[in-house]
């Protein structure tokens, strides 16, 4: 539902094997879409299923710390039929020209756009266009903040996994359609994407 919250990491210091409450939902049909560590200097990027995005500061003024058993505040609002798809962090110690917003549709199309094209706004708005979508290219299934040398894994509904380089997708503006990123059979689709973690074992041969 677009709610966000920030809680001090020390609030999770507990030996409970059953875990701790991290967030309370206001609606029974709401669900968690992501959790990540951040600093007050970082920026939060939220992307909706219909291709809208909003970027705002994670500072205490914009996003004050709350306890674990709270529901949070409005990070993003939506037009009818839309909902939150993904959350990512824009690190402030890295040049924005070296960070990209990478979006992928279930039809296997991808697009990357420099983070600098996403202006900082106050939280709680409708955001700006992150990707132009149409029925032929499918619906949005993921949005990540990546670097030029990163790789992305795309998991298909058939169970296959494809690992591809971000550099193979040309950088374009926000309000554009993507290029083919994942090859698919007619009855297959991309289900989810994830950033491929760097593997030390693979580099040390």
C-alpha positions, 0 to 999 in steps of 0.5 A: 500500500506504499507505506514505509518505515525506518527503525533503528537496527538495535531494535532487532537485537534479540535472541528470539528464535521465532523472530520479532515483529518488524511492521504492523499492517493497517489492511489485511490484504497488505503485504511486505515487499522489501526490507533493506538497511540504510543511512540517513544520508541515503535516498529511498526509491519506490517503484510501482507496478504501473511504472511510476517511481518516487525518490525521497530522502531517508533523513530523520526529518523526512522519515523519522525513526519508529518502533518495530510494532508500527505501520509506518507513513505514506511513502508513495500514493497510487492511481487506481489499480496500481500498487507498490512493486519494489524498494531500493536505496540510492547510496549517497557516496556513489556518483549518480552517473554511475548508478542506474534504475533497472526495470524489467517486464514479464515479457523480458524487456529491460531498461536502465536510466541514470539515477540522476534523472530521478529528482528528489521529491517529498515522500507521499506523492504519485512519483514520476514515470520510470518506464513506458509500458504496453501490453506487447512488452508485458507488465513490470516485475522488478526495479533495481538500483544497479551499477555499470558492472552489475549482473541481474538474474531473471527467474522465469515462470518455467523455473529457468534462471538467466544471468545477464550483464546490465551493460548489455542494456543501453541507458535511456531516458525515464519515459521510454520502452525497454529492449529485449533482455530475456529470451522467452518461449511463447508460454513463458514469462519473467517472474522476478529479477534480482541483483546477482551477488558478487562471488569471491570464489568465481574470481579466484580461480 
